[in-house]
Amino acid sequence: QVQLVESGGGLVQAGGSLRLSCAASGRTFSNYAMGWFRQAPGKERDIVAAISRNGGNIYYPDSMKGRFTISRDNAKNTVYLQMNSLKPEDTAVYYCAAKLLSGYFYYTREVQYDYWGQGTQVTVSS
């Protein structure tokens, strides 16, 4: 069992930045590929970024490239999402997720992940 706790969300003006953190506990963090997803009201949960267990492989959807950066610190059991140049359309609940037995790949589909955090709200005002 893995517990994931997100933090760092909040209210920010358009153009601002936030850094989300996801702290993991329960098992060896370096065995997990990690992902960040987001869900806006009335919409599906979508991938924001994904990272392999050793950080060597990273994925971003085209809409996130250049603005969002995912990273991980396996010594601290934490994955991060740095978000810059935020837009009102980035407003959503952001979730981190973990996938066990991941090899050295990243994963982009919600169903591929085994554990989820409770989410943290990000609101970007115009």
Residue pairs with C-beta under 8 A, 6 or more apart in sequence:
1 26
1 27
1 115
2 24
2 25
2 26
2 27
2 32
2 98
2 100
2 114
2 115
3 24
3 25
3 26
3 115
4 22
4 23
4 24
4 96
4 97
4 98
4 115
4 116
4 117
4 118
5 22
5 23
5 25
5 117
5 118
6 20
6 21
6 22
6 94
6 95
6 96
6 117
6 118
6 119
6 120
7 20
7 21
7 22
7 23
7 120
8 18
8 19
8 20
8 21
8 120
9 18
9 20
9 94
9 120
9 121
9 122
10 18
10 121
10 122
10 123
11 123
11 124
11 125
12 18
12 86
12 122
12 123
12 124
12 125
13 124
13 125
14 86
14 87
14 88
14 124
14 125
14 126
15 85
15 86
16 86
16 124
17 82
17 83
17 84
17 85
17 86
18 83
18 86
18 122
19 80
19 81
19 82
19 83
20 36
20 80
20 81
20 83
20 94
20 96
20 120
20 122
21 78
21 79
21 80
22 34
22 36
22 78
22 79
22 80
22 81
22 96
22 117
23 76
23 77
23 78
24 32
24 77
24 78
24 79
24 98
25 77
27 100
29 74
29 77
29 78
30 53
30 54
30 74
31 53
31 100
31 101
31 102
32 53
32 98
32 99
32 100
32 102
33 50
33 51
33 52
33 53
33 98
33 99
33 102
33 103
33 105
33 106
33 107
34 50
34 51
34 53
34 70
34 72
34 79
34 96
34 97
34 98
34 99
35 47
35 48
35 49
35 50
35 51
35 96
35 97
35 98
35 99
35 106
35 107
35 108
35 113
36 47
36 48
36 49
36 50
36 70
36 79
36 81
36 94
36 95
36 96
36 97
37 45
37 46
37 47
37 48
37 94
37 95
37 96
37 97
37 110
38 45
38 46
38 48
38 90
38 92
38 93
38 94
38 95
38 122
39 45
39 46
39 92
39 93
39 95
39 119
40 89
40 91
40 92
40 93
43 92
45 95
45 110
46 61
47 59
47 61
47 108
47 109
47 110
48 60
48 61
48 64
48 68
48 70
48 81
48 94
49 58
49 59
49 60
49 64
49 68
49 69
49 70
49 81
50 58
50 59
50 70
50 106
50 107
50 108
51 57
51 58
51 59
51 70
51 71
51 72
51 79
51 106
52 58
52 102
52 103
52 104
52 105
52 106
53 102
53 103
53 104
54 74
54 104
55 71
55 72
55 74
56 104
57 104
57 105
57 106
58 70
58 106
59 106
59 108
60 68
60 70
67 83
67 84
67 85
67 86
68 81
68 82
68 83
68 84
69 80
69 81
69 82
69 84
70 79
70 80
70 81
70 82
71 79
71 80
71 82
72 78
72 79
72 80
73 79
73 80
79 96
81 94
81 96
83 90
83 122
86 122
86 124
87 124
88 124
88 125
88 126
89 124
90 122
90 124
91 122
91 123
91 124
92 121
92 122
93 119
93 120
93 121
93 122
94 119
94 120
94 121
94 122
95 116
95 117
95 118
95 119
96 116
96 117
97 110
97 113
97 114
97 115
97 116
97 117
98 113
98 114
98 115
98 116
99 107
99 112
99 113
99 114
100 114
100 115
107 113
